[in-house]
Amino acid sequence: MENEINNITFSNGVTIPQLGLGVFKMKDEKELMEAIRVALEVGYRHFDTAMIYENEATLGRALKASSIPREVLFLTSKVWNYDHGYEETKAAFQASLDRLGTDYLDLYLIHWASANYIETWKAMEELYTAGKIKAIGVSNFQIHHLEDLMAHTEIIPMINQIETHPAFPQDELRAFMAQHAIIHEAWGPLGQGKNDLLTQPVLLELAEKYGKTAAQIVLRWHIERGIVVIPKSVTPSRIRENRDIFDFSLSTVDMDKIATLNTGARYSGHPDDQEFLTRTSIRPS
Ligand SMILES: NC(=O)c1ccc[n+]([C@@H]2O[C@H](COP(=O)([O-])OP(=O)(O)OC[C@H]3O[C@@H](n4cnc5c(N)ncnc54)[C@H](OP(=O)(O)O)[C@@H]3O)[C@@H](O)[C@H]2O)c1
């Protein structure tokens, strides 16, 4: 079996590599530069950042330091909660472009469904129509947010980036998204290193059976489900390991075994946490 990174096609025909590198919490410049160098070397072309990660400029520099042409890269960034609103979003988008040193984004997402996301989306629709963003989407949107957005705007989000891993597979939201051709993207695909997910006996058994690691089994589980994954690592051996998941597949029986890890409990923040949404919507002075 080949080991090429698969592509997923959005409703508008644009494609996204099914595996990317997430760069959340990568703030150390040297560490980030090295992570990007290794990732590019082993074939990653898709990178997921956000204004709030405070590393767009370093990511831009790391990508420029390679000889990889911009058009074969896939760059995602996100509009933060205190930049919501029509004019604010346009300004935030331009600032992200400037920091990344590019004149378009492949994907721009609303980071969380904080107040005023409808006006934010209208600005994104306009930027998309003008060709400044190849695909637009949301993150941390629940069914009720998606219904509200679709009722008040023109373009259905092409993707929703949500916490997803075997302990929290998001089956209900996922089914709703499938009905509307909204691609499922997982953040925290490895459970963010929390709650001993990667030492669960089921995963260790499958790792042994397939000659892979527990992390590779989890990432392959996402791939089999058609999910876009953006595992984060600053460790060169793990960046390589996480890329090495397109040369095997899991049987239906083994997918069912992984499904037994579903606890229905999130590991991280709830999209309807109003205290969080309100607090993070205040621009620091
Ligand atoms: N939209 C949102 O609200 C949102 C929220 C969170 C994250 N995200 C995005 O999603 C990306 C991924 O999520 P995440 O960073 O929260 O969590 P994650 O990718 O599930 O987990 C990252 C953690 O797992 C470790 N790790 C990576 N590969 C491993 C492997 N093969 N074996 C064992 N441990 C491994 C990393 O350690 P080392 O780095 O030390 O190797 C790090 O501690 C982020 O980087 C970000 O781009 C989006």
The ligand as an SDF file (V2000), in Angstrom:
LIG
                    3D

 48 52  0  0  0  0  0  0  0  0999 V2000
  -10.0860   24.9360   16.9990 N   0  0  0  0  0  0  0  0  0  0  0  0
   -9.7430   24.8050   18.2570 C   0  0  0  0  0  0  0  0  0  0  0  0
  -10.4030   25.3080   19.1790 O   0  0  0  0  0  0  0  0  0  0  0  0
   -8.5380   24.0040   18.5930 C   0  0  0  0  0  0  0  0  0  0  0  0
   -8.2790   23.6110   19.9160 C   0  0  0  0  0  0  0  0  0  0  0  0
   -7.1350   22.8590   20.1680 C   0  0  0  0  0  0  0  0  0  0  0  0
   -6.2900   22.5110   19.1260 C   0  0  0  0  0  0  0  0  0  0  0  0
   -6.5540   22.9140   17.8460 N   0  0  0  0  0  0  0  0  0  0  0  0
   -5.6780   22.5490   16.6970 C   0  0  0  0  0  0  0  0  0  0  0  0
   -5.5560   21.1350   16.6800 O   0  0  0  0  0  0  0  0  0  0  0  0
   -4.1660   20.7700   16.7380 C   0  0  0  0  0  0  0  0  0  0  0  0
   -3.9870   19.4400   17.4530 C   0  0  0  0  0  0  0  0  0  0  0  0
   -4.6110   19.4620   18.7250 O   0  0  0  0  0  0  0  0  0  0  0  0
   -3.7870   19.5190   20.0980 P   0  0  0  0  0  0  0  0  0  0  0  0
   -2.4550   20.0900   19.8340 O   0  0  0  0  0  0  0  0  0  0  0  0
   -4.6080   20.2290   21.0920 O   0  0  0  0  0  0  0  0  0  0  0  0
   -3.7200   18.0050   20.5540 O   0  0  0  0  0  0  0  0  0  0  0  0
   -3.1700   16.6110   19.9410 P   0  0  0  0  0  0  0  0  0  0  0  0
   -2.6180   16.8300   18.5960 O   0  0  0  0  0  0  0  0  0  0  0  0
   -4.2410   15.6090   20.1430 O   0  0  0  0  0  0  0  0  0  0  0  0
   -2.0390   16.2250   20.9850 O   0  0  0  0  0  0  0  0  0  0  0  0
   -0.8230   16.9210   21.0760 C   0  0  0  0  0  0  0  0  0  0  0  0
   -0.0340   16.2740   22.2000 C   0  0  0  0  0  0  0  0  0  0  0  0
    0.2450   14.9140   21.8800 O   0  0  0  0  0  0  0  0  0  0  0  0
    1.6490   14.6940   21.8590 C   0  0  0  0  0  0  0  0  0  0  0  0
    1.9170   13.7970   20.7210 N   0  0  0  0  0  0  0  0  0  0  0  0
    1.9440   14.0950   19.4040 C   0  0  0  0  0  0  0  0  0  0  0  0
    2.2020   13.0330   18.6600 N   0  0  0  0  0  0  0  0  0  0  0  0
    2.3720   11.9870   19.5110 C   0  0  0  0  0  0  0  0  0  0  0  0
    2.6780   10.6170   19.3400 C   0  0  0  0  0  0  0  0  0  0  0  0
    2.8680   10.1040   18.1260 N   0  0  0  0  0  0  0  0  0  0  0  0
    2.7690    9.8350   20.4500 N   0  0  0  0  0  0  0  0  0  0  0  0
    2.5740   10.3550   21.6760 C   0  0  0  0  0  0  0  0  0  0  0  0
    2.2720   11.6490   21.9060 N   0  0  0  0  0  0  0  0  0  0  0  0
    2.1780   12.4650   20.8290 C   0  0  0  0  0  0  0  0  0  0  0  0
    2.2970   16.0540   21.7050 C   0  0  0  0  0  0  0  0  0  0  0  0
    3.5650   16.0970   22.3490 O   0  0  0  0  0  0  0  0  0  0  0  0
    4.9050   16.7920   21.7490 P   0  0  0  0  0  0  0  0  0  0  0  0
    4.5320   18.0290   21.0150 O   0  0  0  0  0  0  0  0  0  0  0  0
    5.6870   17.0680   22.9940 O   0  0  0  0  0  0  0  0  0  0  0  0
    5.5550   15.7530   20.8680 O   0  0  0  0  0  0  0  0  0  0  0  0
    1.2890   16.9430   22.4460 C   0  0  0  0  0  0  0  0  0  0  0  0
    1.5310   16.9090   23.8410 O   0  0  0  0  0  0  0  0  0  0  0  0
   -3.5380   21.9840   17.4600 C   0  0  0  0  0  0  0  0  0  0  0  0
   -2.1310   22.0280   17.3370 O   0  0  0  0  0  0  0  0  0  0  0  0
   -4.2660   23.1170   16.8050 C   0  0  0  0  0  0  0  0  0  0  0  0
   -3.7180   23.3920   15.5300 O   0  0  0  0  0  0  0  0  0  0  0  0
   -7.6710   23.6520   17.5670 C   0  0  0  0  0  0  0  0  0  0  0  0
  1  2  1  0
  2  3  2  0
  2  4  1  0
  4  5  1  0
  4 48  2  0
  5  6  2  0
  6  7  1  0
  7  8  2  0
  8  9  1  0
  8 48  1  0
  9 10  1  0
  9 46  1  0
 10 11  1  0
 11 12  1  0
 11 44  1  0
 12 13  1  0
 13 14  1  0
 14 15  2  0
 14 16  1  0
 14 17  1  0
 17 18  1  0
 18 19  2  0
 18 20  1  0
 18 21  1  0
 21 22  1  0
 22 23  1  0
 23 24  1  0
 23 42  1  0
 24 25  1  0
 25 26  1  0
 25 36  1  0
 26 27  1  0
 26 35  1  0
 27 28  2  0
 28 29  1  0
 29 30  1  0
 29 35  2  0
 30 31  1  0
 30 32  2  0
 32 33  1  0
 33 34  2  0
 34 35  1  0
 36 37  1  0
 36 42  1  0
 37 38  1  0
 38 39  2  0
 38 40  1  0
 38 41  1  0
 42 43  1  0
 44 45  1  0
 44 46  1  0
 46 47  1  0
M  CHG  2   8   1  16  -1
M  END
$$$$
